Amino acid sequence: MPLLEVRNLKQYFRVGGGFFAKKKVVKAVDNLSFVIEKGETLGLVGESGCGKSTTGRSVLRLLPKSPTEGEIYYNGADITRAEMLPYRRKMQIVFQDPYASLDPRVTVGDTVGEALDIHKLYENRAERQEKIMSLLHTVGLNSEHSNRYPHEFSGGQRQRIGIARALAVDPEFIVCDEPVSALDVSIQAQIVNMFEDLQQERQLAYLFIAHDLSVVKHISNRIGVMYLGKLVELAPSDELTFHSLHPYTQSLISAIPVPDPKVRVKRIALEGDVPSPLDPPSGCNFRTRCPRAEAKCAEREPEMREIKTGHFVSCHLI
């Protein structure tokens, strides 16, 4: 039984409108299905606005009326419309922006200890303080940091505080919502290595969301590629990196910098801009930028098919 199973997830938003104009529907996440096993990392990549972060928030039921359609199962239990408080101990999130995700008026100790208070995970104040100190040490911070405020820390340190807050309830599954995109490159490596160490120590499962494929392929067991709200390819990390099939995935991989100046990589440049989610193309969403598009691509939407074991692709031409 997988730890998390998502079936045909849809998350739509109504926008615009007025006295005489009808509201339009943005299909931020459109018919996503995937599973995450215990102790596994599933990477989710794609351009900004493709629905990656919305997927993570929908899975955790953090959005109003979430999800619009579809089913979410956690350890075999249907949590699509369930009361989520009991599951908050098992499912946590690390947010993208370490500057916006922490309350500037609350000390680091109380920020980390808030989840302990909500779920009543200590018997006395001494045990609470001991757990907070242990969590800070786990993420590489000192005990004296507990009485400081977020503005006294760097971006990397703030993200460590966010990770400590997520770990406070001893979860099984964490959504990592672009946790390194706002950090310097040197700090990114430290945070990613910390995630890997914590996974080994605590048997954590991650949904690791990012737009940088080079980071995702380093930490993920499997990778899913999103475009305009849809999953276009899903495969094991090495399989996707070296044997990608979808034209969009191939373009993303060709853009990964290669550190060896003697190695020349042919870049696959995409023409045009990402279509508006308010008015997506007919048929395949990617056809307006695809160098191999044919007439049938405009007629009907491609289905996600398993081309080889564990390798799924949504494309008419494969």
JOWO-V154677 format. One record per residue. N is the residue number from 1. RES is the residue in three letters. SS is DSSP state (A for helix, B for strand, O for the rest). D_CENTER is the distance of its C-alpha to the mean C-alpha in Angstrom with 1 decimal. Layout:
BEGIN
n: {N	N}
res: {RES	RES}
ss: {SS	SS}
d_center: {D_CENTER	D_CENTER}
END
This chain:
BEGIN
n: {1	2	3	4	5	6	7	8	9	10	11	12	13	14	15	16	17	18	19	20	21	22	23	24	25	26	27	28	29	30	31	32	33	34	35	36	37	38	39	40	41	42	43	44	45	46	47	48	49	50	51	52	53	54	55	56	57	58	59	60	61	62	63	64	65	66	67	68	69	70	71	72	73	74	75	76	77	78	79	80	81	82	83	84	85	86	87	88	89	90	91	92	93	94	95	96	97	98	99	100	101	102	103	104	105	106	107	108	109	110	111	112	113	114	115	116	117	118	119	120	121	122	123	124	125	126	127	128	129	130	131	132	133	134	135	136	137	138	139	140	141	142	143	144	145	146	147	148	149	150	151	152	153	154	155	156	157	158	159	160	161	162	163	164	165	166	167	168	169	170	171	172	173	174	175	176	177	178	179	180	181	182	183	184	185	186	187	188	189	190	191	192	193	194	195	196	197	198	199	200	201	202	203	204	205	206	207	208	209	210	211	212	213	214	215	216	217	218	219	220	221	222	223	224	225	226	227	228	229	230	231	232	233	234	235	236	237	238	239	240	241	242	243	244	245	246	247	248	249	250	251	252	253	254	255	256	257	258	259	260	261	262	263	264	265	266	267	268	269	270	271	272	273	274	275	276	277	278	279	280	281	282	283	284	285	286	287	288	289	290	291	292	293	294	295	296	297	298	299	300	301	302	303	304	305	306	307	308	309	310	311	312	313	314	315	316	317	318}
res: {MET	PRO	LEU	LEU	GLU	VAL	ARG	ASN	LEU	LYS	GLN	TYR	PHE	ARG	VAL	GLY	GLY	GLY	PHE	PHE	ALA	LYS	LYS	LYS	VAL	VAL	LYS	ALA	VAL	ASP	ASN	LEU	SER	PHE	VAL	ILE	GLU	LYS	GLY	GLU	THR	LEU	GLY	LEU	VAL	GLY	GLU	SER	GLY	CYS	GLY	LYS	SER	THR	THR	GLY	ARG	SER	VAL	LEU	ARG	LEU	LEU	PRO	LYS	SER	PRO	THR	GLU	GLY	GLU	ILE	TYR	TYR	ASN	GLY	ALA	ASP	ILE	THR	ARG	ALA	GLU	MET	LEU	PRO	TYR	ARG	ARG	LYS	MET	GLN	ILE	VAL	PHE	GLN	ASP	PRO	TYR	ALA	SER	LEU	ASP	PRO	ARG	VAL	THR	VAL	GLY	ASP	THR	VAL	GLY	GLU	ALA	LEU	ASP	ILE	HIS	LYS	LEU	TYR	GLU	ASN	ARG	ALA	GLU	ARG	GLN	GLU	LYS	ILE	MET	SER	LEU	LEU	HIS	THR	VAL	GLY	LEU	ASN	SER	GLU	HIS	SER	ASN	ARG	TYR	PRO	HIS	GLU	PHE	SER	GLY	GLY	GLN	ARG	GLN	ARG	ILE	GLY	ILE	ALA	ARG	ALA	LEU	ALA	VAL	ASP	PRO	GLU	PHE	ILE	VAL	CYS	ASP	GLU	PRO	VAL	SER	ALA	LEU	ASP	VAL	SER	ILE	GLN	ALA	GLN	ILE	VAL	ASN	MET	PHE	GLU	ASP	LEU	GLN	GLN	GLU	ARG	GLN	LEU	ALA	TYR	LEU	PHE	ILE	ALA	HIS	ASP	LEU	SER	VAL	VAL	LYS	HIS	ILE	SER	ASN	ARG	ILE	GLY	VAL	MET	TYR	LEU	GLY	LYS	LEU	VAL	GLU	LEU	ALA	PRO	SER	ASP	GLU	LEU	THR	PHE	HIS	SER	LEU	HIS	PRO	TYR	THR	GLN	SER	LEU	ILE	SER	ALA	ILE	PRO	VAL	PRO	ASP	PRO	LYS	VAL	ARG	VAL	LYS	ARG	ILE	ALA	LEU	GLU	GLY	ASP	VAL	PRO	SER	PRO	LEU	ASP	PRO	PRO	SER	GLY	CYS	ASN	PHE	ARG	THR	ARG	CYS	PRO	ARG	ALA	GLU	ALA	LYS	CYS	ALA	GLU	ARG	GLU	PRO	GLU	MET	ARG	GLU	ILE	LYS	THR	GLY	HIS	PHE	VAL	SER	CYS	HIS	LEU	ILE}
ss: {O	O	O	B	B	B	B	B	B	B	B	B	B	B	B	O	O	O	O	O	O	O	O	B	B	B	B	B	B	B	B	B	B	B	B	B	O	O	O	O	B	B	B	B	B	O	O	O	O	O	O	A	A	A	A	A	A	A	A	O	O	O	O	O	O	O	O	O	B	B	B	B	B	B	O	O	B	B	O	O	O	O	O	O	A	A	A	A	O	O	B	B	B	B	O	O	O	O	O	O	O	O	O	O	O	O	B	A	A	A	A	A	A	A	A	A	A	A	O	O	O	O	O	O	A	A	A	A	A	A	A	A	A	A	A	A	A	A	O	O	O	O	A	A	A	A	A	O	B	A	A	A	O	O	A	A	A	A	A	A	A	A	A	A	A	A	A	O	O	O	O	O	B	B	B	B	B	O	O	O	O	O	O	O	A	A	A	A	A	A	A	A	A	A	A	A	A	A	A	A	A	A	O	O	B	B	B	B	B	O	O	O	A	A	A	A	A	A	A	O	O	B	B	B	B	B	B	O	O	B	B	B	B	B	B	B	A	A	A	A	A	A	O	O	O	O	A	A	A	A	A	A	A	A	O	O	O	O	O	O	O	O	O	O	O	O	O	O	O	O	O	O	O	O	O	O	O	O	O	O	O	O	O	O	O	O	O	O	O	O	O	O	O	O	O	A	A	A	A	O	O	O	O	B	B	B	B	B	O	O	B	B	B	B	O	O	O	O}
d_center: {21.5	17.7	16.0	13.6	14.8	13.6	16.6	17.0	14.5	15.7	14.9	17.8	19.2	22.9	23.8	27.1	30.4	33.6	37.1	37.6	34.3	31.9	28.3	25.9	22.8	19.5	17.5	14.0	12.7	15.6	16.3	13.2	14.1	12.7	13.4	12.2	15.3	16.4	15.7	13.4	10.2	8.4	6.9	5.6	7.9	10.3	12.5	12.1	12.6	11.5	9.5	5.8	5.7	8.5	7.1	5.2	8.6	10.6	9.9	11.0	13.8	13.5	14.8	18.5	19.6	16.3	16.0	18.7	19.3	18.1	17.9	15.6	17.2	16.7	19.3	21.2	21.6	20.8	18.8	18.5	21.3	21.9	22.5	19.3	21.1	21.8	18.3	17.0	18.6	16.6	13.1	11.8	9.2	9.5	9.5	9.6	13.4	15.5	18.5	17.6	15.9	19.2	22.4	25.0	27.8	26.7	27.3	24.8	26.6	26.3	22.7	21.9	24.7	23.7	21.6	24.7	26.9	25.1	25.0	28.4	27.5	30.6	34.3	35.6	34.8	35.4	32.9	30.3	31.1	31.1	27.6	26.3	28.1	26.7	23.1	23.9	25.6	22.7	20.5	23.5	25.0	28.6	30.2	31.9	28.5	28.3	30.9	29.4	27.4	24.1	26.1	27.8	24.8	23.1	19.5	18.8	20.7	19.0	15.6	17.5	18.8	15.4	14.6	18.1	17.6	14.7	17.0	20.0	20.0	19.4	16.3	15.5	11.8	9.2	5.7	5.3	4.5	6.5	8.9	11.5	11.9	14.6	16.5	19.4	19.1	21.2	19.1	15.9	17.6	18.7	15.3	13.8	17.1	16.9	13.6	15.5	18.7	17.3	15.9	19.4	21.2	19.5	18.2	14.6	11.9	8.3	5.0	4.4	2.7	6.4	9.5	11.7	12.4	14.8	12.5	10.1	13.4	14.8	12.5	11.4	13.9	12.7	10.8	10.1	11.2	11.0	13.9	15.1	13.2	14.0	13.0	15.7	15.5	14.2	16.0	16.4	15.4	19.1	20.0	17.5	18.6	22.3	22.8	20.4	22.1	20.6	22.0	18.8	17.2	20.5	20.5	17.2	18.5	21.9	20.5	19.4	22.2	24.6	26.4	29.7	31.8	33.9	31.1	30.8	27.9	28.5	26.0	25.1	25.1	24.0	26.5	25.9	23.1	20.2	22.0	21.7	19.5	22.7	24.7	22.8	25.2	26.9	26.2	23.4	21.1	21.3	25.1	26.0	24.5	25.1	28.1	29.1	29.0	31.9	33.5	32.0	28.4	29.5	31.1	28.4	24.7	23.9	22.8	20.2	22.7	22.7	24.6	24.9	23.7	19.9	19.6	18.9	19.6	20.2	23.2	26.9	28.2	26.9}
END
